[in-house]
Amino acid sequence: MRYVYINGNFVEYSQATLHISDLGLRRGYAVFEFFRVLRGVAVFLEDHLERFARSAALLELEPPCGRERLEDLIRELIQLNALEQGGIQMLLTGGYSEDAFTPGRPNLIITPTPVSPPPAHLYQQGGKVILQQNQRELPEAKTTDYLMAVRLARRVRAEGATEVVYHDGKRVSEGGRSSLCLIKDGVLVTAREGVLPGITRKHLLEVARPLLPIEERPITLDELFAADEVLLTGATRQVMPITQIEDRPVGSGRVGPWAQKLMAAFQAHLEAYLERRSRPGPA
């Protein structure tokens, strides 16, 4: 990845710097978005820009430019890097602060990043998750506060898991870097309140609605353990079946029929999106 955008300029990756007084560094006061680029197309860009604006508003940060300009910058960055496959991260920080506490003018950084999709066997055999009692602060905003997920990364790998799922002792909410859905008796259930509004989750629900009933409500730990099938969604993992929670199998312990149907439906939905966005002229 050669070029990044930072505060009004495209610069070489090695030359992109921020001052040490930035509140994103000093206090973790920042929001971000990450989305895939496939075949040169920014996947679900309109949804990510909408969530980026909402996250910024929740932290009372004012982006230096509007949505149309952000779209232009992202497309220009894709072209400058000849980016066909990968990802892009948008970062809006609290800005430089003399007292290391009061937000200043936000810094905006947009950078391409390499992406390594999860291995194919996780979609064929299903993945494992571990559980952790934790509640993200201001969960509706996509902030850079990934303290618990980063701290647990070694444990996740050591236990052969793909993700950590958070709960409050009674209810489960979301994964460290993903949204959570379960299926029980042919009904898809997913939390709506107290979680990040996942973009991939949004599109999964769109393709799922014609196929099975959907309930957006709190999920208890008991319901999670009793689920027939469990799915995680996210920009990189897309739609991933989960067949083990800690040392307990999910359902039969195999990728279930609904997971297979929903993965296929989502893939078709994604292909249609890429086809529309790849055409010249307005999408």
Residue pairs with C-beta under 8 A, 6 or more apart in sequence:
1 13
1 81
1 83
1 86
1 111
1 112
1 113
1 114
2 12
2 13
2 80
2 81
3 10
3 11
3 12
3 13
3 77
3 80
3 81
3 112
4 10
4 11
4 12
4 13
4 16
4 77
4 109
4 110
4 111
4 112
5 11
5 73
5 77
5 108
5 109
5 110
5 111
6 16
6 18
6 107
6 108
6 109
6 110
7 64
7 107
7 108
7 109
8 64
10 76
10 77
10 80
13 111
16 109
16 111
18 24
18 25
18 93
18 107
18 109
19 96
20 26
21 96
21 97
21 98
21 100
22 93
22 94
22 95
22 96
22 97
22 107
23 29
23 30
23 93
23 94
23 95
23 96
23 97
23 100
23 101
23 103
23 104
24 30
24 91
24 93
24 94
24 107
24 144
25 93
26 97
26 100
27 94
27 100
27 101
28 143
28 144
28 145
28 147
29 59
29 93
29 94
29 103
30 59
30 91
30 92
30 93
30 94
30 143
30 144
31 52
31 55
31 56
31 58
31 59
31 61
31 91
31 92
31 141
31 142
31 143
31 144
32 52
32 55
32 89
32 90
32 91
32 92
32 142
32 143
32 144
33 48
33 49
33 51
33 52
33 55
33 89
33 90
33 142
34 87
34 88
34 89
34 90
34 113
34 235
35 42
35 43
35 44
35 45
35 48
35 87
35 88
35 199
35 235
36 42
36 43
36 86
36 87
36 115
36 235
36 236
37 43
37 78
37 83
37 84
37 85
37 86
37 87
37 88
37 112
38 84
38 85
38 270
38 274
39 84
39 85
39 274
39 278
40 78
40 83
40 84
40 278
41 273
41 274
41 277
41 278
42 48
42 74
42 75
42 78
42 88
42 277
43 235
43 270
43 273
43 274
44 199
44 200
44 203
44 273
45 71
45 74
47 199
47 202
47 203
48 90
48 199
49 67
49 70
49 71
51 142
51 197
51 199
52 63
52 70
52 90
52 92
52 142
53 63
53 67
54 140
54 141
55 140
55 141
55 142
55 143
56 62
56 63
56 92
56 106
58 138
58 140
58 141
59 94
59 138
59 141
59 143
60 103
61 92
61 94
61 103
61 106
62 106
63 70
63 92
63 106
63 108
64 105
64 106
64 108
65 73
65 108
70 90
70 110
73 110
74 88
74 90
74 110
77 83
77 88
77 110
77 112
78 88
78 112
81 112
83 112
85 115
86 112
86 113
86 114
86 115
87 112
87 113
87 114
87 115
87 235
87 236
88 110
88 111
88 112
88 113
89 109
89 110
89 111
89 113
90 108
90 109
90 110
91 107
91 108
91 109
91 110
91 111
91 144
92 106
92 107
92 108
93 106
93 107
93 109
94 103
94 104
94 106
95 103
95 104
95 105
95 106
95 107
96 104
96 105
96 107
97 103
97 104
115 236
117 236
117 237
118 127
118 162
118 236
118 237
118 240
122 162
122 240
122 241
123 240
123 241
123 255
123 263
124 255
125 243
125 254
125 255
126 241
126 242
126 243
126 244
126 250
126 253
126 254
126 255
126 259
127 161
127 162
127 163
127 232
127 240
127 241
127 242
127 243
127 244
128 159
128 160
128 161
128 162
128 242
128 243
128 244
128 245
129 161
129 162
129 163
129 164
129 165
129 175
129 230
129 232
129 242
129 244
129 245
129 246
130 152
130 155
130 156
130 159
130 161
130 163
130 164
130 165
130 245
130 246
131 164
131 165
131 166
131 167
131 172
131 221
131 245
131 246
132 148
132 152
132 164
132 165
132 166
132 167
133 166
133 167
133 168
133 169
134 148
134 166
134 167
135 166
135 168
135 173
135 194
136 143
136 145
136 148
136 166
136 174
136 196
137 143
137 145
139 173
139 174
139 194
139 195
139 196
140 194
140 195
140 196
140 197
141 196
142 196
146 176
146 177
148 164
148 166
148 176
149 164
149 176
149 177
152 164
152 176
155 164
156 162
156 163
156 164
162 232
162 237
162 240
162 242
163 175
163 176
163 177
163 178
163 232
163 242
164 175
164 176
165 172
165 173
165 174
165 175
165 176
165 180
165 224
165 245
166 172
166 173
166 174
166 175
166 176
167 173
167 221
169 221
170 220
170 221
171 191
171 218
171 219
171 220
171 221
172 180
172 191
172 219
172 220
172 221
172 224
173 180
173 191
173 194
173 195
174 180
174 191
174 195
174 196
174 198
175 232
175 234
177 234
178 198
178 232
178 233
178 234
178 237
178 240
179 190
179 195
179 196
179 198
179 200
179 201
179 232
179 233
179 234
180 190
180 191
180 219
180 230
180 231
180 232
181 188
181 189
181 190
181 201
181 204
181 230
181 231
181 232
181 233
182 188
182 189
182 190
182 219
182 223
182 224
182 227
182 228
182 229
182 230
182 231
183 189
183 212
183 227
183 228
183 229
183 230
183 231
183 256
183 258
183 259
184 223
184 226
184 227
184 228
185 228
186 212
186 213
186 258
187 212
187 213
187 214
187 215
188 205
188 208
188 212
188 213
188 214
188 215
188 258
189 214
189 215
189 216
189 217
189 219
189 223
190 201
190 205
190 214
190 215
190 216
190 219
191 216
191 217
191 218
191 219
192 216
192 217
193 218
198 233
198 234
199 235
200 233
200 234
200 235
200 237
200 238
200 239
200 266
201 233
203 266
203 269
203 270
204 231
204 233
204 239
204 262
204 266
205 214
206 269
207 262
207 265
207 266
207 268
207 269
208 214
208 262
208 265
211 261
211 262
211 265
212 258
224 230
224 245
225 245
225 248
227 250
227 251
228 250
228 251
228 256
228 258
229 241
229 250
229 251
229 256
229 258
229 259
230 241
230 242
230 243
230 245
230 250
231 239
231 240
231 241
231 242
231 259
231 262
232 239
232 240
232 242
233 239
233 240
234 240
238 263
238 266
238 267
238 270
239 259
239 262
239 263
239 266
241 255
241 256
241 259
241 263
242 250
243 249
243 250
243 251
243 253
243 254
243 255
244 250
244 253
276 283
277 283
